């Protein structure tokens, strides 16, 4: 089979204005970035529409390090809906340069289920990540500048919460010392960098309902404490107007198309293991505003991205997905059944049967939100027919719709069976049910997620976490939803525990207030907000050809 890049080169993309016309978007609302990409002004949401598209959420079982193809499945499903004559729009996250250059490579789908132009989307795109990075770091610079110039707010340098960000996997920047070199260079203090996808500005962009809401979120962001323990918010530094100015283009969703011409809004990119893991609320609403079906995704497994999608994004944004797709692969199930990473392509029926426990747990989790999942088996060339039959049979025993998907190799045609299952399931759903009410104590909200989603026996709070809980209550933020930062490769907070772990506790080591985003980040285990590069990153395989194309970005 040709490479992703070779497949993409065979496609003649429609002019982006024509893609907008498919959805009924007025040309006056289009902000073109060349022939093949454009931003859609948020005022397009104010245009009259006869549509209120049904929302489909794509999630997955606990993934392998390479991922199980949620984005590819989302694109393939969208193309299948189009083949069935349905009005459809995808709403996906933007790729982060860190993972593109690191372990996972590009994040625009694959095979015959890609969004294009893949090289531009994966590299810089329309500059949203750079705008978020710059706005975030402006606030960081202003905090240090304020301390340097007399510190009228009495900020305690030891209690500055606002770290810097960069869109790169760089473990060397996790912990640094700022202000070295003498008095002209600032006040020495400890600091560090997170990856841009973990920036609270990214989370605010993705949860904002509009420009004014975005401004209020920036204003209300907790950034530090004074020497006397009083909170300091971004508005007190009088720079949120400049931050918003830097973000004036980034707030508008980006419009591209799939390989088969399906309109796709790509906007925002928080990670689900360290943030809430969903694309922007504005893009999701826009997809529903202009199409009968809107397809979106949430990062990593259902226990991470999808739980946050329901309990944070849907709650804050008034969304109610009509269907949930659980993507899985034989290789993921075999990994969770004890197979070695390098042997996942080999036939291993005992490991597969044992790994089915992971799928079963995720099916249970979906049903806790009053949704019936559709299991989509993303087929690989190495899959054995006996393995596929075992998964299908187990889904039938669990009364769970199942579809074998071949969209990577055949495009939309390979996901038509999945599309038909999704349409049928969507006719039966009732309003979804959040996992917990917001008025519960924070520790109880955390326990509910850990017990219900992960299968933990209980939660252990460290002394630092206990102090954080008290501070959250004193600040009046205990009514916020919680965003648990956890290892993505296990249902537990221990990445070495595969399958469906039992009889374990989750350890909470700290709680961060994201008052602008509107949630509490609960740090578990050894989770880091700045990834590192693997021994041989994807960047080693990249080469720029003379024609401007990039070899190795797949």
C-alpha positions as CSV (number, residue, x, y, z in Angstrom):
1,X,0.0,0.0,0.0
2,X,1.3,3.5,-0.8
3,X,2.5,5.8,2.0
4,X,0.1,8.4,3.5
5,X,2.1,11.1,1.6
6,X,1.9,9.2,-1.7
7,X,-1.9,8.8,-1.3
8,X,-2.3,12.5,-0.5
9,X,-0.3,13.5,-3.6
10,X,-2.8,11.7,-5.8
11,X,-5.7,13.8,-4.5
12,X,-6.9,17.0,-6.2
13,X,-8.3,19.1,-3.3
14,X,-11.3,21.3,-3.7
15,X,-10.8,25.0,-3.3
16,X,-11.6,25.8,0.4
17,X,-14.4,28.2,-0.7
18,X,-16.1,25.2,-2.3
19,X,-15.8,23.1,0.9
20,X,-17.4,26.0,2.8
21,X,-20.2,26.1,0.3
22,X,-21.0,22.4,1.0
23,X,-21.8,23.4,4.5
24,X,-23.6,26.6,3.6
25,X,-21.0,28.9,5.2
26,X,-21.2,32.4,3.8
27,X,-18.0,33.5,2.0
28,X,-17.9,36.7,4.0
29,X,-17.3,34.5,7.1
30,X,-14.3,32.8,5.5
31,X,-10.7,33.9,6.3
32,X,-8.5,32.0,3.7
33,X,-5.0,30.7,4.3
34,X,-4.2,30.0,0.7
35,X,-6.2,27.8,-1.6
36,X,-6.7,24.8,0.7
37,X,-7.2,26.1,4.2
38,X,-9.3,28.8,5.9
39,X,-10.5,30.1,9.2
40,X,-14.3,30.4,9.7
41,X,-15.1,33.6,11.7
42,X,-17.0,32.8,14.9
43,X,-19.8,35.2,13.8
44,X,-20.8,32.3,11.4
45,X,-22.4,30.7,14.5
46,X,-24.8,33.7,14.6
47,X,-26.1,33.0,11.0
48,X,-29.6,31.4,10.7
49,X,-29.5,27.6,10.4
50,X,-32.1,24.9,10.0
51,X,-29.7,22.4,11.4
52,X,-28.9,21.1,14.8
53,X,-26.6,18.3,14.0
54,X,-26.5,15.1,16.0
55,X,-23.2,14.7,17.7
56,X,-21.1,11.5,17.6
57,X,-18.1,11.0,20.0
58,X,-15.2,8.9,19.0
59,X,-13.3,7.3,21.9
60,X,-11.2,4.2,22.4
61,X,-10.0,1.4,24.6
62,X,-6.7,1.9,26.5
63,X,-4.3,2.5,23.6
64,X,-0.8,1.3,22.8
65,X,2.0,3.9,22.5
66,X,1.3,4.3,18.8
67,X,-2.5,5.0,19.3
68,X,-5.3,2.9,17.9
69,X,-6.6,5.2,15.1
70,X,-9.3,7.4,16.7
71,X,-8.6,10.2,14.2
72,X,-8.4,7.9,11.3
73,X,-11.7,6.3,12.3
74,X,-13.3,9.7,12.8
75,X,-12.3,10.6,9.3
76,X,-13.3,7.3,7.8
77,X,-16.7,7.5,9.5
78,X,-17.3,11.0,8.2
79,X,-16.5,9.8,4.7
80,X,-18.9,6.9,5.2
81,X,-21.7,9.3,6.2
82,X,-21.0,11.3,3.0
83,X,-21.2,8.1,0.9
84,X,-24.6,7.4,2.5
85,X,-25.7,10.9,1.3
86,X,-25.7,12.4,4.8
87,X,-24.8,16.0,5.6
88,X,-21.7,15.6,7.8
89,X,-18.8,17.7,9.3
90,X,-15.8,16.6,11.3
91,X,-14.6,18.5,14.4
92,X,-11.1,17.4,15.3
93,X,-8.1,18.6,17.4
94,X,-5.0,20.3,16.0
95,X,-1.8,18.3,16.1
96,X,1.0,19.3,18.5
97,X,4.5,19.6,17.1
98,X,5.9,17.8,20.1
99,X,4.4,14.3,19.4
100,X,4.7,14.9,15.6
101,X,8.5,15.3,16.1
102,X,8.6,12.7,18.8
103,X,6.9,9.3,19.1
104,X,3.6,9.4,17.3
105,X,4.4,11.3,14.1
106,X,1.6,13.2,12.3
107,X,-2.0,13.4,13.6
108,X,-4.1,13.8,10.5
109,X,-5.3,10.3,10.1
110,X,-3.8,7.8,7.6
111,X,-4.2,5.7,4.5
112,X,-7.4,6.7,2.6
113,X,-8.8,8.4,5.7
114,X,-6.8,11.5,6.0
115,X,-7.4,15.2,6.4
116,X,-5.5,17.4,4.0
117,X,-3.1,19.2,3.5
118,X,-1.6,16.9,6.1
119,X,1.9,18.5,6.0
120,X,0.6,22.0,6.7
121,X,-1.9,20.9,9.4
122,X,0.9,18.9,11.2
123,X,3.4,21.7,10.9
124,X,2.4,25.2,12.1
125,X,-1.0,25.1,10.4
126,X,-2.6,28.6,10.8
127,X,-0.4,29.5,13.8
128,X,-2.9,28.8,16.6
129,X,-0.4,26.9,18.7
130,X,2.2,29.7,18.3
131,X,-0.4,32.3,19.2
132,X,-1.3,30.4,22.4
133,X,2.4,29.9,23.3
134,X,3.1,33.6,22.8
135,X,0.0,34.8,24.8
136,X,0.8,32.3,27.6
137,X,4.4,33.4,27.8
138,X,3.5,37.1,27.7
139,X,1.7,36.6,31.0
140,X,4.7,34.7,32.4
141,X,7.1,37.5,31.3
142,X,4.8,40.2,32.8
143,X,4.7,38.4,36.2
144,X,8.5,38.4,36.4
145,X,8.6,41.9,35.2
146,X,6.1,43.0,37.8
147,X,8.3,41.4,40.6
148,X,11.4,43.1,39.2
149,X,9.8,46.6,39.1
150,X,8.9,46.9,42.7
151,X,6.3,44.1,43.1
152,X,3.3,46.3,44.0
153,X,1.1,43.2,44.2
154,X,3.4,41.7,46.8
155,X,3.7,38.5,44.7
156,X,5.7,35.7,46.5
157,X,8.3,34.5,43.9
158,X,8.2,31.1,45.5
159,X,4.4,30.8,44.8
160,X,4.2,31.8,41.1
161,X,1.9,29.2,39.6
162,X,2.2,30.3,35.9
163,X,4.9,28.3,34.2
164,X,6.1,28.9,30.6
165,X,5.1,26.7,27.6
166,X,6.6,25.6,24.4
167,X,5.2,23.3,21.6
168,X,8.0,20.8,21.9
169,X,8.8,17.6,23.8
170,X,11.8,18.8,25.9
171,X,12.5,17.1,29.2
172,X,15.4,19.5,29.8
173,X,12.9,22.4,30.3
174,X,10.7,20.7,32.9
175,X,12.5,22.4,35.8
176,X,14.7,25.5,35.4
177,X,16.1,28.4,37.4
178,X,15.0,31.9,36.1
179,X,16.7,35.3,36.6
180,X,20.3,34.2,36.9
181,X,23.1,36.6,36.0
182,X,22.7,39.4,38.5
183,X,20.2,42.2,39.4
184,X,19.7,43.4,35.8
185,X,18.3,40.0,34.8
186,X,15.5,39.6,37.3
187,X,14.9,37.9,40.6
188,X,16.2,34.3,40.7
189,X,13.5,31.7,41.2
190,X,12.6,28.2,40.2
191,X,10.3,27.7,37.2
192,X,9.8,25.5,34.2
193,X,8.0,24.7,31.0
194,X,5.0,22.7,30.1
195,X,4.1,21.6,26.6
196,X,1.7,24.1,24.9
197,X,-1.1,21.5,24.7
198,X,-1.1,21.6,28.6
199,X,-1.4,25.4,28.7
200,X,-4.4,26.7,30.5
201,X,-4.7,29.2,27.6
202,X,-5.3,26.2,25.3
203,X,-8.0,24.9,27.6
204,X,-9.6,28.3,27.8
205,X,-9.6,28.6,24.0
206,X,-11.2,25.2,23.7
207,X,-14.0,25.9,26.3
208,X,-14.8,29.5,25.5
209,X,-18.2,30.2,24.1
210,X,-17.1,33.4,22.4
211,X,-14.7,36.4,22.5
212,X,-16.2,38.0,25.7
213,X,-16.2,34.7,27.5
214,X,-12.6,34.1,26.5
215,X,-11.7,37.5,27.8
216,X,-13.4,36.8,31.2
217,X,-11.6,33.4,31.4
218,X,-8.2,35.1,30.8
219,X,-9.0,37.7,33.4
220,X,-10.0,35.2,36.1
221,X,-6.9,33.0,35.8
222,X,-5.2,32.3,39.1
223,X,-1.4,32.9,38.5
224,X,0.3,33.4,41.9
225,X,-0.1,34.0,45.6
226,X,1.2,37.0,47.7
227,X,3.5,36.7,50.7
228,X,0.4,36.8,52.9
229,X,-1.3,34.0,50.9
230,X,-3.8,36.1,48.9
231,X,-4.6,34.9,45.4
232,X,-3.3,36.9,42.4
233,X,-5.3,36.8,39.2
234,X,-4.2,37.7,35.6
235,X,-6.5,40.7,35.5
236,X,-4.5,42.4,38.3
237,X,-1.5,42.4,35.9
238,X,-3.5,44.3,33.3
239,X,-2.2,42.3,30.3
240,X,-5.2,40.1,29.4
241,X,-6.2,42.6,26.7
242,X,-2.9,42.1,25.0
243,X,-3.2,38.4,25.4
244,X,-6.6,38.4,23.7
245,X,-5.1,40.6,20.9
246,X,-2.5,37.9,20.3
247,X,-5.2,35.3,20.1
248,X,-7.6,37.3,17.9
249,X,-7.1,34.9,14.9
250,X,-6.6,31.7,17.0
251,X,-10.2,31.9,18.3
252,X,-11.7,31.2,14.8
253,X,-12.0,27.5,13.9
254,X,-9.9,26.2,10.9
255,X,-11.6,24.6,7.9
256,X,-10.0,21.9,5.8
257,X,-11.2,18.7,4.1
258,X,-10.8,15.0,4.1
259,X,-9.2,13.0,1.3
260,X,-12.8,12.4,0.0
261,X,-13.8,16.0,0.4
262,X,-15.7,15.9,3.8
263,X,-15.6,19.3,5.5
264,X,-13.5,19.3,8.6
265,X,-13.1,21.9,11.4
266,X,-9.7,21.5,13.1
267,X,-9.3,23.6,16.2
268,X,-7.5,23.4,19.5
269,X,-5.4,20.6,20.8
270,X,-5.3,19.9,24.6
271,X,-3.9,16.5,25.6
272,X,-6.3,14.2,27.5
273,X,-3.8,12.8,29.9
274,X,-2.8,16.3,31.2
275,X,-5.7,18.5,30.1
276,X,-9.3,17.8,29.0
277,X,-8.4,16.4,25.6
278,X,-11.2,17.8,23.3
279,X,-11.3,20.1,20.3
280,X,-12.8,23.6,20.8
281,X,-16.4,24.0,21.8
282,X,-16.8,26.7,19.1
283,X,-15.7,24.2,16.4
284,X,-18.0,21.5,17.7
285,X,-21.0,23.9,17.8
286,X,-20.1,25.1,14.3
287,X,-20.1,21.6,12.9
288,X,-23.5,21.0,14.5
289,X,-24.7,24.4,13.1
290,X,-23.9,23.6,9.5
291,X,-24.3,19.8,9.2
292,X,-26.9,17.1,10.2
293,X,-24.1,15.0,11.7
294,X,-21.0,16.3,13.7
295,X,-18.3,13.8,14.4
296,X,-15.7,14.7,17.1
297,X,-13.1,12.8,19.2
298,X,-11.6,12.8,22.7
299,X,-8.0,11.9,23.4
300,X,-6.6,8.5,24.6
301,X,-9.0,6.0,26.1
302,X,-12.6,6.5,27.3
303,X,-11.3,6.7,30.9
304,X,-9.4,9.9,30.1
305,X,-10.6,12.0,27.2
306,X,-14.2,10.8,27.0
307,X,-14.9,11.1,30.7
308,X,-13.7,14.7,30.5
309,X,-15.7,15.3,27.3
310,X,-18.9,14.4,29.2
311,X,-18.1,15.8,32.6
312,X,-16.4,19.0,31.5
313,X,-17.0,19.9,27.9
314,X,-20.6,18.7,27.6
315,X,-21.5,20.2,31.0
316,X,-20.0,23.6,30.3
317,X,-21.1,23.7,26.6
318,X,-24.6,22.2,26.7
319,X,-23.6,19.3,24.4
320,X,-25.3,15.9,24.4
321,X,-23.7,13.3,22.0
322,X,-26.2,10.9,20.5
323,X,-23.7,8.1,19.9
324,X,-20.3,6.9,21.2
325,X,-17.8,4.9,19.1
326,X,-15.2,2.8,21.0
327,X,-12.2,2.2,18.7
328,X,-10.1,-0.8,19.4
329,X,-7.5,-3.0,17.7
330,X,-6.3,-6.5,18.0
331,X,-2.8,-5.2,18.9
332,X,-4.2,-3.1,21.8
333,X,-6.2,-6.0,23.2
334,X,-3.2,-8.4,22.9
335,X,-0.9,-5.9,24.6
336,X,-3.5,-5.7,27.5
337,X,-3.5,-9.5,27.5
338,X,0.2,-9.8,28.1
339,X,1.7,-9.9,24.6
340,X,5.1,-8.3,24.1
341,X,5.1,-5.0,22.3
342,X,7.3,-6.3,19.4
343,X,4.9,-9.3,19.0
344,X,1.6,-7.5,18.6
345,X,1.4,-8.4,15.0
346,X,1.6,-12.1,15.7
347,X,-1.4,-14.3,16.2
348,X,-2.0,-14.8,19.9
349,X,-5.5,-16.0,20.8
350,X,-4.9,-16.4,24.6
351,X,-3.5,-12.9,24.9
352,X,-6.4,-11.5,22.9
353,X,-9.0,-13.3,25.1
354,X,-7.4,-12.0,28.3
355,X,-7.1,-8.5,26.8
356,X,-10.8,-8.4,26.1
357,X,-11.2,-7.4,29.8
358,X,-10.0,-4.0,28.9
359,X,-12.6,-3.6,26.2
360,X,-15.3,-4.9,28.6
361,X,-14.4,-2.2,31.2
362,X,-14.6,0.6,28.6
363,X,-18.0,-0.7,27.4
364,X,-19.2,-0.5,31.1
365,X,-17.8,3.0,31.4
366,X,-19.7,4.3,28.3
367,X,-22.9,2.9,29.8
368,X,-22.4,4.8,33.0
369,X,-23.2,7.9,31.0
370,X,-26.4,6.3,29.7
371,X,-24.9,5.6,26.3
372,X,-24.7,2.4,24.2
373,X,-21.3,2.2,22.6
374,X,-20.6,0.9,19.1
375,X,-17.3,-1.0,19.0
376,X,-15.3,-0.2,15.9
377,X,-12.5,-2.7,15.2
378,X,-9.8,-0.7,13.3
379,X,-8.5,-3.5,11.1
380,X,-4.7,-4.0,10.4
381,X,-3.2,-6.1,7.6
382,X,-1.7,-8.4,10.1
383,X,-5.0,-9.2,11.8
384,X,-5.9,-12.9,12.0
385,X,-9.5,-13.8,11.1
386,X,-9.8,-16.0,14.2
387,X,-8.9,-12.9,16.3
388,X,-11.5,-10.8,14.6
389,X,-14.2,-13.5,15.2
390,X,-13.4,-13.7,18.9
391,X,-13.8,-9.9,19.4
392,X,-17.1,-9.9,17.4
393,X,-18.4,-12.8,19.4
394,X,-17.6,-11.1,22.7
395,X,-19.4,-8.0,21.7
396,X,-22.5,-10.0,20.8
397,X,-22.4,-11.6,24.2
398,X,-22.2,-8.1,25.8
399,X,-25.2,-6.9,23.6
400,X,-22.9,-4.3,22.1
401,X,-23.0,-3.3,18.4
402,X,-19.9,-4.2,16.5
403,X,-18.4,-3.1,13.2
404,X,-15.2,-4.3,11.4
405,X,-13.7,-1.2,9.8
406,X,-11.3,-1.1,6.8
407,X,-11.3,2.7,6.3
408,X,-7.5,3.0,6.4
409,X,-7.3,0.8,3.2
410,X,-10.5,1.7,1.5
411,X,-11.6,5.1,2.8
412,X,-15.3,5.8,3.5
413,X,-16.4,2.6,2.0
414,X,-14.6,0.7,4.7
415,X,-16.7,2.4,7.5
416,X,-20.2,2.2,6.0
417,X,-21.1,-0.7,8.4
418,X,-20.0,1.4,11.3
419,X,-22.0,4.4,10.0
420,X,-25.1,2.4,9.8
421,X,-24.6,1.1,13.4
422,X,-24.1,4.6,14.7
423,X,-27.2,5.9,12.9
424,X,-29.3,3.1,14.5
425,X,-27.9,3.6,18.0
426,X,-28.4,7.4,17.8
427,X,-32.2,6.9,17.4
428,X,-32.4,5.2,20.8
429,X,-30.5,7.6,23.2
430,X,-31.8,9.6,26.1
431,X,-30.1,12.7,27.6
432,X,-26.7,11.7,29.0
433,X,-26.0,11.6,32.7
434,X,-22.9,13.2,34.2
435,X,-20.8,10.9,36.4
436,X,-21.0,13.2,39.4
437,X,-22.8,16.4,40.6
438,X,-20.6,19.5,40.9
439,X,-21.7,20.3,44.5
440,X,-19.9,17.2,45.9
441,X,-16.6,17.7,47.8
442,X,-13.6,17.7,45.5
443,X,-12.2,14.5,47.0
444,X,-15.5,12.7,46.5
445,X,-15.6,13.7,42.8
446,X,-12.1,12.3,42.4
447,X,-13.1,9.1,44.2
448,X,-16.1,8.6,41.9
449,X,-14.0,9.0,38.7
450,X,-11.3,6.7,40.0
451,X,-13.7,4.0,41.2
452,X,-16.2,4.2,38.3
453,X,-13.9,4.8,35.4
454,X,-10.6,3.2,36.4
455,X,-11.8,0.5,38.7
456,X,-9.8,1.7,41.7
457,X,-10.6,0.6,45.3
458,X,-9.9,4.0,46.7
459,X,-7.8,7.2,46.4
460,X,-4.8,8.1,48.5
461,X,-4.1,11.9,48.8
462,X,-0.6,12.9,49.7
463,X,0.1,15.6,52.3
464,X,0.6,18.1,49.5
465,X,-2.7,17.1,47.8
466,X,-4.5,17.5,51.2
467,X,-3.1,21.0,51.5
468,X,-4.2,21.7,47.9
469,X,-7.7,20.5,48.7
470,X,-7.9,22.9,51.7
471,X,-6.7,25.8,49.6
472,X,-9.2,25.0,46.8
473,X,-12.0,25.1,49.3
474,X,-10.8,28.4,50.8
475,X,-10.6,30.0,47.4
476,X,-14.2,28.9,46.6
477,X,-13.3,26.7,43.6
478,X,-14.6,23.4,45.1
479,X,-17.7,23.5,42.8
480,X,-15.6,23.1,39.7
481,X,-15.4,19.8,37.7
482,X,-12.2,17.8,38.0
483,X,-9.7,17.0,35.2
484,X,-7.6,14.0,36.3
485,X,-4.1,13.9,34.8
486,X,-3.1,10.2,34.6
487,X,-1.0,7.8,32.6
488,X,-2.8,7.1,29.3
489,X,-1.5,3.5,28.8
490,X,-3.3,2.0,31.8
491,X,-6.6,2.2,33.5
492,X,-4.6,2.8,36.7
493,X,-2.0,5.5,37.5
494,X,0.7,2.9,37.0
495,X,1.6,2.6,33.2
496,X,2.9,-0.9,33.8
497,X,-0.5,-2.3,34.8
498,X,-2.2,-3.5,31.6
499,X,-5.6,-5.1,30.9
500,X,-8.2,-4.4,33.6
501,X,-6.2,-3.9,36.9
502,X,-8.0,-4.7,40.1
503,X,-7.3,-4.0,43.8
504,X,-5.3,-0.9,43.4
505,X,-5.5,2.7,44.7
506,X,-4.9,5.9,42.8
507,X,-2.4,8.3,44.4
508,X,-3.2,12.0,44.1
509,X,0.0,14.1,44.6
510,X,-1.4,17.6,43.9
511,X,-4.3,19.7,42.6
512,X,-3.9,22.7,40.4
513,X,-6.6,25.4,40.0
514,X,-7.4,26.3,36.4
515,X,-9.8,29.0,37.3
516,X,-9.9,30.4,33.8
517,X,-10.5,27.1,32.1
518,X,-13.1,26.3,34.8
519,X,-11.7,23.0,36.2
520,X,-9.3,21.5,38.7
521,X,-6.3,19.5,37.4
522,X,-5.8,16.5,39.7
523,X,-2.2,15.2,39.3
524,X,-1.9,11.4,39.8
525,X,1.1,9.1,39.9
526,X,4.2,10.3,38.1
527,X,2.3,12.2,35.3
528,X,4.3,15.0,33.7
529,X,3.1,18.1,31.8
530,X,6.1,18.2,29.6
531,X,6.8,15.0,27.6
532,X,10.3,13.9,26.5
533,X,11.5,12.6,23.2
534,X,12.1,8.9,22.6
535,X,15.6,7.5,21.9
536,X,14.8,7.7,18.1
537,X,12.2,10.5,17.5
538,X,10.2,10.7,14.4
539,X,12.1,13.8,13.5
540,X,15.1,11.6,12.5
541,X,13.2,10.3,9.5
542,X,12.1,13.7,8.1
543,X,13.6,15.1,4.9
544,X,12.5,18.2,2.9
545,X,12.4,17.5,-0.8
546,X,13.1,20.1,-3.5
547,X,9.5,20.2,-4.4
548,X,8.6,21.3,-0.9
549,X,7.1,18.0,0.3
550,X,8.3,16.4,3.5
551,X,9.4,12.8,3.4
552,X,8.8,10.8,6.7
553,X,5.9,12.8,8.1
554,X,3.3,10.0,8.2
